């Protein structure tokens, strides 16, 4: 379960900066928590550090979202969400 809705940039115990893997894990837990709370949700994007964001997509028939890290610069013209953020 996701206990925090605000990400810290350091660990609670050692005050060391979070690794990229720890940050990605936090966003994954957040997106999966939201997805479980809203079962009909098909896509969600959460902004990270511009131009990067984390995207969750649930395909028809799948029980859980697949979460990936993306960059706005990598989106192709046919990708509608969150491509509208570029305009």
C-alpha positions, 0 to 999 in steps of 0.5 A: 500500500502507498502510505505517502502521497508526497515523495521525499528526495531522501531516505527517512533513516539515513537522509541519503538521496534516493536512487533512481530505482527508489524514485521509480519504485515510489511512482510505481506504488503510487500509480498502482495504488490509484489504479486499485482505488479506481478499477476502471481507470485505463491510463494515468500519467504522473509528472516527475522531473520535466520532461519525464513522467511515469505512465500506467496503462491497463489493457482490456482484460488485464488486472493491473497496470503496467508502469513505465517511465517516459519522456515527453521528447520520446512521444510520437505524434499518434500518442494522445495522452499526455501528448496534449501537454505539449500543445 
